Amino acid sequence: MTILQELHQDHINLSRLLNLLEHEVANLQQGEAADLNLLADVIRYISEYADGYHHPREDELYAFFAGRNAKLDQELGCCVDEHHGLTQHTRILRQTLDDVLNDAVVPMTQLVEQLVLFLEEQKAHLDHEEGQLFPMIRLIAEAEDWALLAEELPNRQDPLFGAQLAAEYSALYQALLEDLQKAS
């Protein structure tokens, strides 16, 4: 599997989490109860795995292909900027959720607005990479590129979707299984 395929699989996994998050946000918007601990777990995972590992790995991939094509360079720059913005917004949302869970007074409208914006940004970013950037990289990449990148950017075990589930994500994993059962 090439690094691009691994990143694509991460995107599929992140999309599953965003769908779960979207369901909980819809509950909040309708004035129903939402599982705030589940929301916090999703955001923590995205903060720790996506922002802490996945995006930096993409940035290194993008740096590897930089300078080969002007249009690609423009897209690469946009994506790196998006990564910085996403990380900042995730950090802010994580703090808001921590405040709510620690009984701080946070208007529910503020939390919902942050969650909706977060979902919109995350989905747009995934769509951008999958629809624009990854196809451009596939067109210019050669077999030697993938071999070199496999050495330079080894894959790390995903604590939620990998072969071994990290204990701190067991509740989130269970929620994903339940969501999958509801969908089928």
MIDOSE-1310 file (N, C-alpha, C; in nm, 2 decimals, decimal comma, always signed):
residues 184
mtil	+0,09/-0,12/+0,00/+0,00/+0,00/+0,00/+0,09/+0,12/+0,00; +0,06/+0,22/-0,09/+0,14/+0,34/-0,09/+0,09/+0,44/+0,02; +0,18/+0,53/+0,05/+0,14/+0,63/+0,15/+0,01/+0,70/+0,11; -0,01/+0,72/-0,02/-0,14/+0,79/-0,06/-0,26/+0,70/-0,03
qelh	-0,24/+0,57/-0,04/-0,35/+0,48/-0,01/-0,37/+0,48/+0,14; -0,27/+0,48/+0,22/-0,28/+0,49/+0,36/-0,35/+0,62/+0,41; -0,31/+0,73/+0,35/-0,38/+0,85/+0,38/-0,53/+0,85/+0,34; -0,55/+0,79/+0,23/-0,69/+0,78/+0,18/-0,77/+0,69/+0,28
qdhi	-0,71/+0,59/+0,33/-0,78/+0,51/+0,44/-0,81/+0,59/+0,56; -0,71/+0,67/+0,60/-0,73/+0,76/+0,71/-0,85/+0,85/+0,69; -0,86/+0,90/+0,56/-0,98/+0,99/+0,53/-1,11/+0,92/+0,54; -1,11/+0,79/+0,50/-1,23/+0,71/+0,52/-1,27/+0,70/+0,66
nlsr	-1,17/+0,67/+0,74/-1,19/+0,66/+0,89/-1,24/+0,79/+0,95; -1,17/+0,90/+0,91/-1,21/+1,03/+0,96/-1,36/+1,06/+0,92; -1,39/+1,03/+0,80/-1,53/+1,05/+0,75/-1,63/+0,98/+0,84; -1,60/+0,86/+0,88/-1,69/+0,78/+0,97/-1,71/+0,86/+1,10
llnl	-1,60/+0,91/+1,15/-1,61/+0,99/+1,28/-1,68/+1,12/+1,26; -1,66/+1,18/+1,15/-1,74/+1,31/+1,12/-1,89/+1,28/+1,11; -1,92/+1,16/+1,05/-2,07/+1,13/+1,04/-2,12/+1,10/+1,18; -2,05/+1,04/+1,26/-2,09/+1,02/+1,40/-2,11/+1,15/+1,47
lehe	-2,01/+1,24/+1,45/-2,02/+1,37/+1,51/-2,14/+1,45/+1,46; -2,16/+1,44/+1,33/-2,28/+1,51/+1,27/-2,41/+1,47/+1,33; -2,42/+1,34/+1,36/-2,54/+1,29/+1,42/-2,57/+1,35/+1,56; -2,46/+1,36/+1,64/-2,47/+1,42/+1,77/-2,50/+1,57/+1,76
vanl	-2,44/+1,64/+1,66/-2,47/+1,78/+1,64/-2,61/+1,80/+1,60; -2,67/+1,71/+1,52/-2,81/+1,72/+1,48/-2,90/+1,71/+1,61; -2,86/+1,62/+1,70/-2,94/+1,61/+1,82/-2,93/+1,74/+1,90; -2,82/+1,80/+1,91/-2,80/+1,93/+1,98/-2,89/+2,04/+1,91
qqge	-2,88/+2,04/+1,78/-2,96/+2,15/+1,71/-3,11/+2,13/+1,72; -3,15/+2,01/+1,75/-3,30/+1,99/+1,76/-3,34/+1,99/+1,91; -3,24/+2,04/+2,00/-3,27/+2,05/+2,14/-3,27/+1,92/+2,21; -3,22/+1,82/+2,15/-3,22/+1,69/+2,22/-3,08/+1,67/+2,29
aadl	-3,07/+1,57/+2,37/-2,95/+1,54/+2,44/-2,85/+1,48/+2,34; -2,72/+1,52/+2,36/-2,61/+1,46/+2,28/-2,51/+1,40/+2,38; -2,44/+1,31/+2,34/-2,33/+1,25/+2,42/-2,21/+1,33/+2,41; -2,20/+1,42/+2,51/-2,08/+1,52/+2,51/-1,95/+1,45/+2,52
nlla	-1,95/+1,34/+2,60/-1,82/+1,26/+2,61/-1,78/+1,20/+2,48; -1,88/+1,15/+2,40/-1,85/+1,10/+2,27/-1,80/+1,21/+2,18; -1,86/+1,33/+2,18/-1,81/+1,44/+2,11/-1,67/+1,47/+2,14; -1,64/+1,48/+2,27/-1,50/+1,50/+2,32/-1,40/+1,40/+2,27
dvir	-1,45/+1,27/+2,27/-1,36/+1,16/+2,23/-1,32/+1,18/+2,08; -1,43/+1,21/+2,00/-1,40/+1,23/+1,85/-1,30/+1,35/+1,83; -1,32/+1,46/+1,90/-1,24/+1,57/+1,88/-1,10/+1,54/+1,94; -1,09/+1,47/+2,05/-0,96/+1,43/+2,10/-0,88/+1,34/+2,00
yise	-0,95/+1,25/+1,94/-0,89/+1,16/+1,84/-0,84/+1,24/+1,72; -0,92/+1,33/+1,67/-0,88/+1,41/+1,56/-0,77/+1,50/+1,59; -0,77/+1,56/+1,72/-0,66/+1,64/+1,76/-0,53/+1,56/+1,77; -0,54/+1,44/+1,83/-0,42/+1,37/+1,86/-0,37/+1,29/+1,73
yadg	-0,46/+1,23/+1,66/-0,41/+1,15/+1,55/-0,41/+1,23/+1,42; -0,52/+1,29/+1,38/-0,52/+1,36/+1,25/-0,43/+1,49/+1,26; -0,44/+1,57/+1,36/-0,36/+1,69/+1,37/-0,22/+1,66/+1,41; -0,20/+1,56/+1,49/-0,07/+1,53/+1,55/+0,02/+1,43/+1,46
yhhp	-0,05/+1,35/+1,38/+0,03/+1,26/+1,29/-0,01/+1,26/+1,15; -0,14/+1,25/+1,12/-0,19/+1,24/+0,98/-0,15/+1,37/+0,90; -0,19/+1,49/+0,95/-0,16/+1,61/+0,87/-0,01/+1,64/+0,86; +0,07/+1,62/+0,96/+0,22/+1,64/+0,94/+0,27/+1,54/+0,84
rede	+0,22/+1,42/+0,84/+0,27/+1,32/+0,74/+0,23/+1,36/+0,60; +0,11/+1,42/+0,58/+0,07/+1,47/+0,45/+0,16/+1,59/+0,41; +0,19/+1,68/+0,51/+0,27/+1,79/+0,48/+0,41/+1,75/+0,43; +0,46/+1,64/+0,49/+0,59/+1,59/+0,44/+0,58/+1,53/+0,30
lyaf	+0,47/+1,46/+0,27/+0,44/+1,41/+0,14/+0,43/+1,53/+0,04; +0,36/+1,63/+0,08/+0,35/+1,75/-0,01/+0,48/+1,81/-0,03; +0,57/+1,82/+0,07/+0,70/+1,88/+0,05/+0,78/+1,80/-0,05; +0,76/+1,67/-0,04/+0,84/+1,58/-0,13/+0,80/+1,61/-0,28
fagr	+0,67/+1,64/-0,31/+0,63/+1,66/-0,44/+0,63/+1,81/-0,49; +0,67/+1,89/-0,40/+0,67/+2,04/-0,43/+0,78/+2,06/-0,53; +0,74/+2,16/-0,62/+0,84/+2,20/-0,72/+0,83/+2,12/-0,85; +0,74/+2,03/-0,86/+0,73/+1,95/-0,98/+0,63/+2,01/-1,08
nakl	+0,53/+2,09/-1,03/+0,42/+2,13/-1,12/+0,36/+2,26/-1,05; +0,35/+2,37/-1,12/+0,30/+2,49/-1,06/+0,16/+2,48/-1,01; +0,07/+2,41/-1,08/-0,07/+2,40/-1,03/-0,07/+2,31/-0,91; +0,01/+2,21/-0,91/+0,02/+2,12/-0,79/+0,08/+2,20/-0,67
dqel	+0,18/+2,28/-0,69/+0,24/+2,36/-0,58/+0,13/+2,46/-0,52; +0,05/+2,51/-0,60/-0,06/+2,60/-0,55/-0,15/+2,52/-0,46; -0,19/+2,40/-0,51/-0,28/+2,31/-0,43/-0,21/+2,27/-0,30; -0,09/+2,24/-0,31/-0,01/+2,19/-0,19/-0,01/+2,30/-0,09
gccv	+0,02/+2,42/-0,13/+0,02/+2,54/-0,04/-0,11/+2,56/+0,03; -0,22/+2,55/-0,05/-0,35/+2,56/+0,01/-0,38/+2,46/+0,12; -0,34/+2,34/+0,09/-0,36/+2,23/+0,19/-0,28/+2,24/+0,31; -0,16/+2,28/+0,30/-0,07/+2,31/+0,42/-0,14/+2,42/+0,51
dehh	-0,18/+2,52/+0,44/-0,25/+2,63/+0,51/-0,38/+2,58/+0,58; -0,45/+2,49/+0,51/-0,57/+2,43/+0,57/-0,54/+2,35/+0,69; -0,43/+2,28/+0,69/-0,39/+2,20/+0,80/-0,37/+2,29/+0,93; -0,30/+2,40/+0,91/-0,28/+2,49/+1,02/-0,41/+2,54/+1,08
gltq	-0,50/+2,58/+0,99/-0,63/+2,63/+1,03/-0,71/+2,52/+1,10; -0,71/+2,40/+1,05/-0,78/+2,29/+1,11/-0,73/+2,26/+1,25; -0,60/+2,26/+1,26/-0,54/+2,24/+1,39/-0,58/+2,34/+1,50; -0,58/+2,47/+1,46/-0,62/+2,57/+1,55/-0,77/+2,56/+1,59
htri	-0,86/+2,53/+1,49/-1,00/+2,52/+1,52/-1,03/+2,39/+1,60; -0,95/+2,29/+1,58/-0,97/+2,17/+1,66/-0,93/+2,20/+1,80; -0,82/+2,27/+1,82/-0,78/+2,30/+1,96/-0,88/+2,39/+2,03; -0,94/+2,49/+1,96/-1,04/+2,57/+2,02/-1,16/+2,49/+2,06
lrqt	-1,21/+2,41/+1,97/-1,33/+2,32/+1,99/-1,30/+2,23/+2,11; -1,18/+2,17/+2,11/-1,15/+2,08/+2,22/-1,15/+2,15/+2,35; -1,10/+2,27/+2,36/-1,11/+2,35/+2,48/-1,25/+2,38/+2,52; -1,34/+2,42/+2,42/-1,48/+2,44/+2,45/-1,55/+2,32/+2,51
lddv	-1,52/+2,20/+2,45/-1,58/+2,08/+2,50/-1,53/+2,05/+2,64; -1,40/+2,07/+2,66/-1,35/+2,04/+2,80/-1,41/+2,14/+2,90; -1,44/+2,26/+2,86/-1,50/+2,36/+2,95/-1,64/+2,31/+2,98; -1,72/+2,26/+2,88/-1,85/+2,22/+2,90/-1,85/+2,10/+2,99
lnda	-1,76/+2,00/+2,97/-1,76/+1,88/+3,05/-1,71/+1,91/+3,19; -1,64/+2,02/+3,21/-1,60/+2,06/+3,35/-1,70/+2,16/+3,41; -1,82/+2,17/+3,36/-1,93/+2,25/+3,41/-1,90/+2,40/+3,40; -1,82/+2,44/+3,31/-1,81/+2,59/+3,28/-1,93/+2,63/+3,21
vvpm	-1,96/+2,76/+3,23/-2,08/+2,81/+3,16/-2,04/+2,85/+3,02; -2,09/+2,77/+2,92/-2,07/+2,79/+2,78/-2,20/+2,78/+2,71; -2,24/+2,89/+2,64/-2,37/+2,89/+2,57/-2,38/+2,77/+2,47; -2,48/+2,70/+2,47/-2,50/+2,58/+2,38/-2,49/+2,63/+2,24
tqlv	-2,54/+2,75/+2,21/-2,53/+2,80/+2,07/-2,38/+2,81/+2,03; -2,30/+2,85/+2,12/-2,15/+2,87/+2,09/-2,09/+2,73/+2,05; -2,13/+2,63/+2,13/-2,07/+2,50/+2,11/-2,13/+2,44/+1,98; -2,25/+2,46/+1,95/-2,31/+2,41/+1,82/-2,25/+2,48/+1,71
eqlv	-2,23/+2,61/+1,71/-2,17/+2,69/+1,60/-2,03/+2,64/+1,58; -1,95/+2,61/+1,68/-1,82/+2,56/+1,66/-1,82/+2,42/+1,60; -1,91/+2,34/+1,65/-1,92/+2,20/+1,59/-1,96/+2,21/+1,44; -2,05/+2,29/+1,41/-2,10/+2,30/+1,27/-1,99/+2,35/+1,18
lfle	-1,92/+2,45/+1,22/-1,80/+2,50/+1,15/-1,69/+2,40/+1,13; -1,67/+2,33/+1,24/-1,57/+2,22/+1,24/-1,60/+2,12/+1,14; -1,73/+2,07/+1,14/-1,77/+1,97/+1,04/-1,75/+2,02/+0,90; -1,80/+2,14/+0,87/-1,79/+2,20/+0,74/-1,64/+2,21/+0,69
eqka	-1,56/+2,25/+0,78/-1,42/+2,27/+0,74/-1,35/+2,13/+0,72; -1,38/+2,04/+0,81/-1,32/+1,91/+0,79/-1,36/+1,84/+0,67; -1,49/+1,84/+0,64/-1,54/+1,78/+0,52/-1,49/+1,84/+0,39; -1,48/+1,98/+0,39/-1,43/+2,05/+0,27/-1,28/+2,01/+0,25
hldh	-1,21/+2,00/+0,36/-1,07/+1,97/+0,35/-1,05/+1,83/+0,29; -1,13/+1,73/+0,34/-1,12/+1,60/+0,29/-1,15/+1,59/+0,14; -1,26/+1,66/+0,11/-1,30/+1,67/-0,03/-1,20/+1,73/-0,12; -1,13/+1,83/-0,07/-1,02/+1,90/-0,15/-0,91/+1,81/-0,17
eegq	-0,86/+1,74/-0,07/-0,75/+1,65/-0,09/-0,79/+1,53/-0,18; -0,90/+1,47/-0,15/-0,94/+1,35/-0,23/-0,98/+1,39/-0,37; -1,04/+1,50/-0,39/-1,09/+1,54/-0,53/-0,99/+1,62/-0,61; -0,90/+1,69/-0,55/-0,81/+1,77/-0,62/-0,66/+1,73/-0,61
lfpm	-0,62/+1,72/-0,49/-0,47/+1,71/-0,46/-0,43/+1,56/-0,49; -0,49/+1,46/-0,43/-0,45/+1,33/-0,45/-0,44/+1,28/-0,59; -0,55/+1,32/-0,67/-0,54/+1,28/-0,81/-0,42/+1,35/-0,89; -0,39/+1,47/-0,85/-0,27/+1,54/-0,91/-0,14/+1,47/-0,88
irli	-0,13/+1,43/-0,75/-0,01/+1,36/-0,71/+0,00/+1,22/-0,78; -0,11/+1,15/-0,79/-0,11/+1,02/-0,86/-0,05/+1,04/-1,00; -0,09/+1,15/-1,07/-0,05/+1,17/-1,21/+0,10/+1,19/-1,22; +0,16/+1,25/-1,13/+0,31/+1,28/-1,14/+0,40/+1,18/-1,07
aeae	+0,34/+1,10/-0,98/+0,42/+1,01/-0,90/+0,47/+0,89/-0,98; +0,59/+0,85/-0,95/+0,65/+0,73/-1,01/+0,67/+0,63/-0,90; +0,69/+0,50/-0,95/+0,71/+0,39/-0,85/+0,83/+0,42/-0,76; +0,93/+0,48/-0,81/+1,05/+0,52/-0,72/+1,01/+0,61/-0,61
dwal	+0,92/+0,71/-0,64/+0,87/+0,80/-0,54/+0,80/+0,73/-0,42; +0,72/+0,63/-0,46/+0,64/+0,56/-0,35/+0,74/+0,48/-0,27; +0,84/+0,42/-0,33/+0,94/+0,34/-0,26/+1,02/+0,43/-0,16; +1,06/+0,54/-0,21/+1,14/+0,63/-0,13/+1,05/+0,69/-0,01
laee	+0,93/+0,72/-0,04/+0,84/+0,77/+0,06/+0,81/+0,67/+0,17; +0,80/+0,54/+0,13/+0,77/+0,44/+0,22/+0,89/+0,43/+0,33; +1,01/+0,45/+0,28/+1,12/+0,45/+0,37/+1,12/+0,58/+0,46; +1,10/+0,69/+0,40/+1,11/+0,82/+0,47/+0,99/+0,85/+0,56
lpnr	+0,87/+0,80/+0,53/+0,75/+0,83/+0,61/+0,68/+0,70/+0,64; +0,74/+0,62/+0,73/+0,67/+0,49/+0,77/+0,54/+0,52/+0,84; +0,45/+0,42/+0,82/+0,32/+0,43/+0,88/+0,32/+0,40/+1,03; +0,24/+0,47/+1,10/+0,23/+0,45/+1,24/+0,10/+0,38/+1,27
qdpl	+0,09/+0,30/+1,38/-0,03/+0,24/+1,42/-0,14/+0,34/+1,46; -0,25/+0,32/+1,40/-0,37/+0,41/+1,43/-0,43/+0,36/+1,56; -0,44/+0,45/+1,66/-0,49/+0,40/+1,80/-0,64/+0,37/+1,80; -0,72/+0,40/+1,70/-0,86/+0,37/+1,69/-0,89/+0,27/+1,58
fgaq	-0,83/+0,28/+1,47/-0,87/+0,20/+1,35/-0,76/+0,10/+1,32; -0,65/+0,10/+1,40/-0,54/+0,00/+1,38/-0,57/-0,13/+1,43; -0,47/-0,22/+1,42/-0,48/-0,36/+1,47/-0,50/-0,37/+1,62; -0,45/-0,27/+1,69/-0,47/-0,28/+1,84/-0,53/-0,15/+1,88
laae	-0,65/-0,16/+1,95/-0,72/-0,05/+1,99/-0,66/+0,01/+2,12; -0,64/+0,14/+2,12/-0,59/+0,20/+2,24/-0,70/+0,22/+2,34; -0,67/+0,19/+2,47/-0,78/+0,19/+2,57/-0,86/+0,31/+2,58; -0,80/+0,43/+2,56/-0,87/+0,56/+2,57/-0,97/+0,57/+2,46
ysal	-0,97/+0,49/+2,36/-1,07/+0,50/+2,25/-1,17/+0,39/+2,24; -1,17/+0,31/+2,35/-1,27/+0,19/+2,35/-1,41/+0,24/+2,34; -1,45/+0,34/+2,41/-1,59/+0,39/+2,41/-1,62/+0,45/+2,27; -1,53/+0,51/+2,21/-1,55/+0,57/+2,07/-1,56/+0,45/+1,97
yqal	-1,48/+0,35/+1,99/-1,49/+0,24/+1,90/-1,62/+0,17/+1,91; -1,67/+0,16/+2,03/-1,80/+0,10/+2,05/-1,91/+0,18/+1,99; -1,90/+0,31/+2,00/-2,00/+0,40/+1,94/-2,00/+0,39/+1,78; -1,88/+0,37/+1,73/-1,87/+0,35/+1,58/-1,94/+0,22/+1,54
ledl	-1,92/+0,11/+1,62/-1,98/-0,01/+1,59/-2,13/+0,00/+1,60; -2,18/+0,07/+1,70/-2,33/+0,09/+1,71/-2,38/+0,17/+1,59; -2,31/+0,27/+1,55/-2,35/+0,35/+1,44/-2,35/+0,27/+1,31; -2,25/+0,18/+1,30/-2,25/+0,09/+1,18/-2,37/+0,00/+1,18
qkas	-2,40/-0,06/+1,30/-2,52/-0,15/+1,31/-2,65/-0,07/+1,27; -2,66/+0,05/+1,31/-2,78/+0,13/+1,28/-2,79/+0,15/+1,13; -2,68/+0,17/+1,07/-2,68/+0,20/+0,92/-2,71/+0,08/+0,84; -2,69/-0,04/+0,89/-2,72/-0,16/+0,81/-2,85/-0,22/+0,83
